[in-house]
Amino acid sequence: MGAAAYVAVGALESAFAFATLLFVAYNLMMALPGVLFAPKPPKPPGDGERVRTRFLVLVAAHDEGRVIAPTVRSLRAVEVPPGGVRIVVVCDNCTDDTAERAREAGAETWVRTDPLRRGKGAAVRWALERALGMDDWDAVVLLDADNLVDRHLLTAFAARLARGEEAIQAYLDSKNPTDNWLSLSYAMGYWAASRLYQASRDAVGLSAQLGGTGICLARCVVEELGWPALSLTEDLELTMRLVLSGRRVTWAHEARVYDEKPVHLAVAWRQRVRWMQGHTFVARRLTLPLLGRLLRHGDLAALDAVMYLWAPTLQLVGMVWTLSWLAAVLFGLPLPVPVLPLPGFALMTLATYGATAVGLWVEGRAWALRNLPGHLFAGLVWWLTTVVGWLRHRDQGTWVHTPHTRALTAPALAGGGGEGEAEA
């Protein structure tokens, strides 16, 4: 490598290193409100402010006969706010008894058969287009077929809709955190992010992120924006389009939805690769429009959204930067040495995982830190899925179903935090 090229590569690597550290510093700063201030539900509206909200609950299901009945029974047990609720299971290209079990549990079923357009995104889009032809609902709640819900879910959403909130994300909890190290690692990430990212953004008036399930949308949002159909991560795409429209996603820390986390690494790998394919696709398509909104309107939510979209890439850059430094030092390779060597990386790593530990502590989940080695290993695997997602991001049509088997009941959750027995 020539001297000029050596200097140029070293300068570029150092620039990436500084960008990564600035990104870490930004996220630490933005996490502070979630640490310092416990999220509080909004005050319930007074009698003169009470709004009758008619809810339509859509549960997307593909071959979910093993778990759909507890999900429906969980929904039928919620407190129903004034206005009522209609529970619909969208049976998408099912080859098992999902529809029969859903009806037996007390839900209405809409059956969709379209082998050419498969996947949750296509199913939800079809269901919402059908629902827009009906005038008996004011807000839609989107759930997955493996979910259990807190009995106050709809009343919490109703209170927020009455305040004028239009896109609301519930707290995504786990119904099987103690199954093994992998399911606990997933849960740790969600618990920490709920406090350090979601609650923090909501506290300072920025946008939280939609999480794929536990979503509540006012009818006006569905009428204006519909349901995205371009990517494999429709929830992320919709979040960005909400920000582009001048709206934001609000965070309902008091409303819980419990879903099943993967227990097999192969299943988790496929899921994470799909997420990163969609994440990268959305980042490449919507970064410039978001920056345009930032410049035109001074909208900091748009800047924060861009930071979120490029977070996996910056984390990957940090990993590459570290490996190149280690290669140069340990093996004497003639590589440019960044100006921020091992101490900088150590600080970045400690800050990142230290923040996770703090997030778990303030959420009352410090016991999960016993799984820190598993969480660290999972983080390394997720870096690899980022690479694969980047390479495959142009493929937004191949959807892979994530199997669910843990048909827990709400009493099992309450009694053991995911340790209850599965139903037959």
N, C-alpha and C positions, 0 to 999 in steps of 0.2 A: 504494500500500500504506500503510495507516494505521500510526501509530507503534507501537501495541500489537502489531499483527500483525507488523510489522517486527522488533520485539524478540523476539516468540515464535518466529518462524521462525529468527532468528539463534541463539537459545538451543538450539533443536532441532538445528540444523545443527552447532553446536559440540559438543553432546552426542554426536552421531553421529561427529564427528571424534575426540573423546576415545575413544570405544568402539573405533574402528578402530585408533587408535594403541596402545591397551591390548592389542588382539588381536595386533597385530604384535609387541609386546613379549613377550607370552605365548609366541608361537610361536618367537621367537628364544631365549627362555630354555629352552623344551622341546627345542630343537634341539641344545643344548650337549652332552648326553651322547653323541649320535651323532658329534659332532666330536672330543670328547676321548677317547672310548674306541672302539677298533676292535671291531666285532662279532666274537664268537668262537663257533664251534659248540659244542654241549654235549659233555661227555666221553662217549665211547661207553660203553654199559652193560657191566658186568662179566659174566662167564659166568653167574653166579647171577641176574643181573638181565635177561638177554636175553629178549626177548619175540618169539614168532613172530607176525608181523603179515602177514595175507593182504590184499593190496591189490587193489582194483578201480579201474581207471583208466577214466574215462568221458571221451571226446572228443566234444564237440558239434560237428556239422558240417551245414551247409546249402549245397549246391552248391559243395563244396570239392575237386572232383576234381583241380584243378591243384596243390594243396599237401598233400593228405592223406597221400600215400605217404611223403614224407620225415618227416612227423610220426610215423607208425607205426614206421618203421624206427628213428627216434631213440629211441622208447620201447622197442623190442625190444633196443636196445643198452645199456640201463641195467643197473647192478648190481642183481641181484634179491636182496633180503634173505630170511632164513629165513621161510617162509610162502608165498612165491610171489606172482605177479601175474597178473591177468587184464585184458587190454586190449580195450576195447569202444569202437567208433566208433558214436555215435548219429546215424544218418542221418535228419535231420529234413526232411521235405517236399522231398527232393532231386529235381531234374529232370535231373541229369547223372549221371556215372559214379562218384560218390563211393564208393558201397558196393563196387563192383567193384574199384576201386583200393585201398581199405582192406583188402579180403580178400586181394588179391594181395600186399600188403605184409606180411600176417601177422596182421591184427586180426580179432576177432569183430565182427560188425555187428548192430545192432538198428535196424530200419527203422521209422520212425514217419511216418504220413500223417494229418495233421489240419489241413486248410487254414483252419479257423476259429480255431485256437489256434496261432499261429505264433511263432517266435522261440526264442532260446537258453534263456530262462527256462522256457518251457513244455516244451521238449525235455528239459532237465535234470530238471525236476520229474517228468516221465513216466518217465524212466530210473531215478531214485532210487526211485520208488514200485514199479517192477518189481524193482529190486535188493533192496528190503527183503523181498521174498518168497523170497530166497535166503539160505542160511546159510554161504556159502563166502567171505565177506570180513569183515574187521575194520575197515578204513578205506577211504575212497574218495578218489581224486585226480581233480580236475576240471580239464580242459585245453581249450583251443581248437584248432580244426583246423589252424591255421597255426603251431602251436608246435613248437619244438625244445627238448629238455631236456638238462640236465647229466646225465652218466652216474651221478652219485652222488645223484640226486634222491630215489629211494625209500629208500636207506639213510639219508639225512639225515632224512627224515620218520620212518622207523622208530625212529631213535635218540630223536627227540623224543616220539613216541608212547609209548615205553618209560618216559619221564620223567613221563608223565601229561598231556602236552599233548593237547588235543582238537580245536583248530582252528588250523591252521598255514598261513601264507602264505609262498610262496617268493619269492625275489628276481625281479622282473620286469625282464628285460633286453630289448634290442632286437636283432633279427637283421638289420636294414637301416638302421642309423643314418646311414650316409654316402650314402644314395640321393639326398637333396636337403636343403635347409634345413628343410623341414617335418618330415621323419622325424627329423632330428637334434634339432630343437626338442622333439619329443615325448620322445625318448630323454633329453635333458638334464633334463626335468622328472622323469622316472621315476628317473634316477640320483640326482639331488639329494634327492628325496623318500625314496628307499630309505634314505639315511643320516640325513637330518635329521628325518624324520618316523617312518618305520617302525622303524628300529633304535633311535632315541631312545626312542620309547614303550615298546618291548620292554625296553629297559635299565632303565627305572624302574618296571616292573610295570604299565604301562597297556596298553591294547589297541592293537595294530596294526590296519590296515584290510585286509580281503579285497580282492583286486584283479581279480576276474573270471575269472582263470585262475591256474594254479599253486597251487590250493587243496587242502589235505588236511583231511578231516574224519573224526574217529573215528565209528564206527557209532552210538554212543550219542547223538551230536549230531544225526545224521540222523533217528534214531528219535524224538527229543524235539521237534526244531524243524522237521524237514522242509526243504523248499526254498521260500523266499518266492515268492509269485505275485502280489503286489499292485502292484509297481512295475517300471519299466524298468531298474532297477539292483538286481538281486537280491543281488549281492555286498554292496553297502552296507547293504541292508535286513537281511541275515543278520548282518552285523557288529553292527548296533545291537541285534538281538534276542539275540545272544550276550551282549552287555554287560548287557542287561536281565535275562538269566538268571543273572548273576553269573559268567559266563565271560569269557575274553578271547582275542583272536587273538594268537598268538605269531608271531615273525618269524624265518624261516630264511634268514639272509643268505648262508649257504653253499650253498644249493640254488637253482640258476638255471633259469629258464624264459625262452626267447627268443621274442618274438612280433613280428609285422609291424606297423610303424607306418605310418600313412597318408602318401602322398606327394602327394596332390592335396587342395587346400584345400576343395573342395566335399565330398569324402568326410569329411574331418576335421570340417567344419562340421556335417554330419548326425550324426556320431558324438557330438560334444560337446554338441549340442543334446539328443540322446537322454539322455546322461548327466546333463545339468542338469535335464531334465524329471524324471527319476527321483530325483535328489538333492534337488530342491525338494520333491517329493512326500513323500519319507521324512522330511525335516526337519520338515515341517508335521504329519505324523502321529505321529512318535515323540519329538519334543522334550519334550513334557509328561511322558510316561512316564519318560523318562530323568531329567528333573529330579526326578520323584517318587522314583526310586531313589536319587538323590543325597541327598535330604532324609531318606529312611527309613534308608539304610544308610551314609551318608557316603562313597559310592563315587565316588572321584575319576575313575575311568574313565568314569563316566556324564557327568561335567562335561566331560571332554576330548572325549567323543563329541559332545556338544552344540556345543562350539566348532568341531569339524570340520564338522558339518552346516551351520552358519551361516557358515562361512568365505567361500564365494563371495558371499554377500549382503553381508557386511561389506566385502569387497574392492570390490564394486560401489558401496557407499555411499561408500567412500573416493574412488572415481573421480568420482562425482557431486559430492562436496564440493569436490574439486580444480577441476573444470570451473566450478562456480559461483563459486569464488574468482577464477579467471582471467577469467571473464566480467565480474565486478565491477571488476576492476583494469584490464583491457585496453580495455574498451568503455564504462566509466563507467556501467554499468547499476546501477540502484538496488536491488541485492541485498544481503541481510545478509552481512557479511564474518565468516567464522569467526574464533575467537580463535586458531586455529592455522593461520596462512597458509602461504605457499610454503615457508619453511624446514622446517615440520613435514612437509609432503608430500615434500619432497626427502629428508629424513631417512628417512621411511617407505619410499620407493622404493629408496634406496641400501641400506637394511637388508635389504629383501626380496631384491633381486637380488644384493647382496653375499653374503647367506647362500647363495643358489644357487651362486655362484662358489666359496664355501668348500666346499659339499657336493660339487661336482664335483672340486675339488682333492683332498679327502681320499679320494675314490673313485678317484683316479688318472685322472680324465677332464677335466683342465684343458684339454686340447687342444680340447675342444668349445666353449670360450668364443669361438673364432673366429666362431661362429654367434650371438653375443650379439644383434646387430641383428635377426636372424630370430626369435630367442627373444622379444625385446621385442615385435615385431610380432604374433607368435602370441598373446602375452599380451593384447594389445588385442582381438584377435578373440575370444578366450575370454571376455572381459568381455561382449561382445555376445551370445555364446551363453548367458551367464547370464541376460540379459534375456529372450531368447526362451524359455529353459527355464522361467523364472518364469511367463511368459504362457501356456505350454502345459502346465503341470505337471498339470493335471487329466486330460490324455490319457495314460494309461498302457497303452494297448492297441495303439498303432501302433509296430511294431518294424521297423527298417530294417536290412537286412543290410549289413555292411561287407565289400566284396570283398577277397580276398587273392590275390596272384599270385606272391609271392616264395618259390618252392619251393627255398630254399637247403638245403644239406646241412650237417651238423655240421663236416666238414673245411673247408668254405667259411667258416663262422663263425670257426673257430679261426685260419684263415689271414689273414682280412681284416676281421674285425669287421663283417660285413655286406656286403662288397664282392664276394663270390663270385658265380659265375654261377648263374642260375636253371636248374632242370632243365626239360627239355622236357615 
